[in-house]
């Protein structure tokens, strides 16, 4: 009997809340695939190209420095009977080149992360007003990244509209 009373009270509370907060006509949640927006929008494609160009440029710099280091190591390994002064010079060169390579690697990673953060901020700045407008027009309370949503009802995905509107923005 106590369980029945508890269930009845819970039902009254749920129905009471539903009466106070009536459901809107449209979905209260809309999903957008940020991954698709990044991959398929003109802005996302340009950002990917810029990051790839930076990655290749830094990669070439690192490869050149790596080759330089490998040559010094080869010289050290090849010439066992070389004068002590030459061996010490090569050993110092190896140590210096290793340190420079490590520093260049860290700088390259930092540059890529900074460029990525800048591009993400740019995309977010253009994406936010579009998402806010879609949410306002559909009386939506939440816009979720559909890439992390396990399931959503048909009609809640606004990715196509976001792509269309984002691609319609003038290029900079």
C-alpha positions in Angstrom: 0.0 0.0 0.0 2.9 2.4 0.8 4.5 1.6 -2.5 1.2 2.4 -4.3 0.9 5.7 -2.5 4.5 6.6 -3.3 3.9 5.8 -7.0 0.7 7.8 -7.0 2.4 10.8 -5.4 5.3 10.6 -7.9 2.8 10.5 -10.8 0.9 13.5 -9.5 4.3 15.4 -9.2 5.4 14.4 -12.7 2.0 15.4 -14.2 2.0 18.6 -12.2 5.4 19.6 -13.4 4.4 18.7 -17.0 1.4 21.1 -16.6 3.6 23.9 -15.3 6.2 23.4 -18.0 4.3 22.6 -21.2 6.2 21.1 -24.1 7.0 23.4 -27.0 5.9 22.5 -30.5 9.4 21.9 -31.8 12.2 19.8 -30.3 13.7 21.0 -27.1 17.0 19.6 -28.2 18.8 20.0 -31.5 21.9 18.1 -32.5 24.7 19.2 -34.9 27.6 17.2 -36.0 30.6 19.4 -35.3 32.8 16.8 -37.0 30.7 17.1 -40.2 30.7 20.8 -40.0 34.5 20.8 -39.7 35.0 18.4 -42.5 32.3 19.6 -45.0 32.1 23.4 -44.5 34.2 25.7 -46.7 35.6 27.3 -43.5 36.5 23.9 -42.0 38.2 22.8 -45.2 40.3 26.0 -45.4 41.2 25.6 -41.7 42.3 22.0 -42.4 44.4 23.1 -45.4 46.1 25.8 -43.3 46.9 23.4 -40.5 48.2 20.8 -43.0 50.4 23.5 -44.7 51.9 24.5 -41.3 52.4 20.8 -40.4 54.3 20.2 -43.6 56.4 23.3 -43.3 57.4 22.4 -39.7 57.9 18.8 -40.7 60.4 19.8 -43.4 62.3 21.9 -40.9 62.4 19.0 -38.4 63.4 16.5 -41.1 66.3 18.7 -42.2 67.5 19.1 -38.6 67.1 15.3 -38.1 69.3 14.6 -41.2 71.9 16.9 -39.9 72.0 15.1 -36.5 72.1 11.7 -38.2 75.1 12.8 -40.3 77.0 13.8 -37.2 76.1 10.5 -35.5 77.3 8.6 -38.6 80.6 10.5 -38.6 81.1 9.6 -34.9 80.3 5.9 -35.5 82.3 5.7 -38.7 85.6 7.3 -37.6 86.7 5.4 -34.5 90.3 6.4 -35.0 89.7 10.1 -35.4 91.7 12.7 -33.4 90.2 13.4 -29.9 89.6 17.1 -30.8 87.5 16.1 -33.8 85.6 13.5 -31.7 84.9 16.0 -29.0 83.7 18.6 -31.6 81.4 16.1 -33.1 80.1 15.0 -29.7 79.3 18.6 -28.8 77.6 19.1 -32.2 75.5 16.0 -31.6 74.5 17.3 -28.2 73.7 20.7 -29.6 71.7 19.3 -32.5 69.7 17.0 -30.3 68.8 19.9 -28.1 67.9 22.1 -31.1 65.8 19.3 -32.6 63.9 18.8 -29.3 63.3 22.6 -29.1 62.2 22.8 -32.7 59.8 19.9 -32.1 58.3 21.6 -29.1 58.0 24.9 -31.0 56.3 23.1 -33.9 53.8 21.4 -31.6 53.1 24.8 -29.9 52.7 26.5 -33.2 50.3 23.8 -34.4 48.3 24.0 -31.2 48.1 27.8 -31.4 47.0 27.7 -35.0 44.4 25.1 -34.3 43.0 27.1 -31.3 42.9 30.2 -33.4 41.0 28.5 -36.3 38.6 26.8 -33.8 37.9 30.2 -32.3 37.2 31.6 -35.7 34.9 28.8 -36.6 33.1 28.9 -33.3 32.6 32.7 -33.8 30.9 32.1 -37.1 29.0 29.0 -35.9 27.6 30.3 -32.6 25.2 32.9 -34.2 23.9 30.3 -36.6 23.3 27.8 -33.8 21.7 30.5 -31.7 19.3 31.5 -34.6 18.4 27.8 -35.2 17.7 27.4 -31.5 15.6 30.5 -31.4 13.5 29.7 -34.5 12.8 26.1 -33.3 12.2 27.0 -29.6 15.1 24.8 -28.8 16.6 24.9 -25.3 19.8 22.9 -26.0 22.1 22.3 -29.0 24.2 19.2 -28.6 27.2 17.9 -30.6 25.6 14.8 -32.3 29.0 13.2 -32.5 28.8 12.5 -28.8 25.0 11.7 -28.7 24.1 8.0 -28.6 20.7 8.6 -30.1 18.4 11.4 -31.1 14.9 11.5 -32.6 14.6 12.1 -36.3 14.3 15.8 -37.1 16.6 17.0 -34.3 19.7 17.0 -36.4 20.3 20.5 -37.8 23.8 19.8 -39.3 22.6 20.2 -43.0 21.2 23.7 -42.2 24.3 24.7 -40.3 26.5 23.6 -43.2 24.3 25.5 -45.8 24.3 28.7 -43.7 28.0 28.5 -42.8 29.0 27.9 -46.4 26.9 30.9 -47.5 29.0 33.3 -45.3 31.5 35.4 -47.3 35.0 34.0 -47.3 37.7 35.9 -45.5 
